[in-house]
Amino acid sequence: MKPRDGLSNNLFTSLSDGSLLFVGLPTTHESWPEQPNRVRAKMNLAIKIKEISPGLCKMVNVVQFDMGGTIPAVLVNFYIKASLGWSVRTQHYFQERR
């Protein structure tokens, strides 16, 4: 299995309703060309955080992976599970600060 790399264009902004939005989209750039010894992975990502009431927020996290090439199912499942774990760790991080 070849090593992977990735390149994304990221945006972080505040919306008119007070929500915070982070969006990451795969991109290309002449200063970071694809390498013949690597597979270019792609990830679409959107995270929206909105305060529901003082001390309580709602986070929506949407992720789509395209690891490129052929990857054994056990690795795909590992990364999906790790992605879900990130959401739980983020929730715990903010709960500790209330």
C-alpha positions as CSV (number, residue, x, y, z in Angstrom):
1,M,0.0,0.0,0.0
2,K,1.4,3.4,-1.0
3,P,1.7,6.3,1.4
4,R,-0.9,9.0,1.2
5,D,-0.8,12.8,1.2
6,G,-3.5,15.4,1.0
7,L,-4.0,19.1,0.4
8,S,-7.0,21.1,1.5
9,N,-8.4,24.6,1.3
10,N,-9.8,25.7,4.6
11,L,-12.3,28.4,5.7
12,F,-13.2,29.4,9.2
13,T,-15.9,32.0,9.6
14,S,-18.7,33.4,11.8
15,L,-22.2,33.2,10.3
16,S,-24.9,35.9,10.8
17,D,-26.8,33.7,13.4
18,G,-23.6,33.6,15.6
19,S,-22.6,30.1,14.5
20,L,-19.0,29.2,13.8
21,L,-18.3,27.3,10.6
22,F,-15.2,25.4,9.5
23,V,-15.1,24.0,6.0
24,G,-12.2,22.0,4.4
25,L,-12.2,21.0,0.8
26,P,-9.6,19.1,-1.2
27,T,-7.6,21.2,-3.7
28,T,-4.6,21.2,-5.9
29,H,-1.7,23.7,-6.0
30,E,1.3,24.1,-8.2
31,S,3.6,24.4,-5.1
32,W,2.3,21.0,-3.8
33,P,2.0,18.7,-6.9
34,E,1.0,15.1,-6.7
35,Q,3.9,12.7,-6.3
36,P,4.2,9.5,-8.2
37,N,5.2,7.5,-5.1
38,R,2.1,8.7,-3.1
39,V,-1.7,8.5,-3.5
40,R,-3.5,11.8,-3.1
41,A,-6.2,11.3,-0.4
42,K,-9.2,13.7,-0.3
43,M,-11.4,14.8,2.6
44,N,-14.5,17.0,2.6
45,L,-15.1,18.4,6.0
46,A,-17.7,20.8,7.5
47,I,-18.1,21.6,11.2
48,K,-20.8,24.0,12.5
49,I,-20.9,25.1,16.1
50,K,-23.9,27.0,17.4
51,E,-24.7,28.2,21.0
52,I,-28.1,26.9,22.0
53,S,-28.1,28.6,25.4
54,P,-25.4,29.9,27.8
55,G,-23.0,27.0,28.4
56,L,-24.6,24.7,25.8
57,C,-23.7,24.4,22.1
58,K,-24.6,22.1,19.3
59,M,-21.9,20.8,17.0
60,V,-22.6,19.2,13.6
61,N,-19.6,17.4,12.0
62,V,-19.8,16.0,8.5
63,V,-16.7,14.2,7.0
64,Q,-16.3,12.4,3.7
65,F,-13.0,10.5,3.1
66,D,-11.6,9.3,-0.2
67,M,-8.3,7.7,0.8
68,G,-7.6,7.0,-2.9
69,G,-6.3,3.7,-4.3
70,T,-7.2,0.4,-2.7
71,I,-7.3,0.2,1.1
72,P,-8.2,-2.9,3.1
73,A,-11.6,-2.6,4.8
74,V,-10.0,-3.0,8.3
75,L,-8.1,0.3,7.7
76,V,-11.1,2.1,6.4
77,N,-13.1,1.0,9.4
78,F,-10.3,2.2,11.7
79,Y,-10.3,5.7,10.3
80,I,-14.1,5.9,10.4
81,K,-14.0,4.9,14.0
82,A,-11.2,7.4,14.8
83,S,-13.2,10.2,13.1
84,L,-16.2,9.4,15.4
85,G,-13.8,9.5,18.4
86,W,-12.7,13.0,17.5
87,S,-16.3,14.2,18.0
88,V,-16.5,12.6,21.4
89,R,-13.1,14.1,22.4
90,T,-14.3,17.5,21.3
91,Q,-17.4,17.2,23.3
92,H,-15.5,16.2,26.4
93,Y,-13.0,19.1,25.9
94,F,-15.8,21.7,26.0
95,Q,-17.8,19.9,28.8
96,E,-14.7,20.2,31.0
97,R,-14.6,24.0,30.5
98,R,-18.2,24.6,31.6
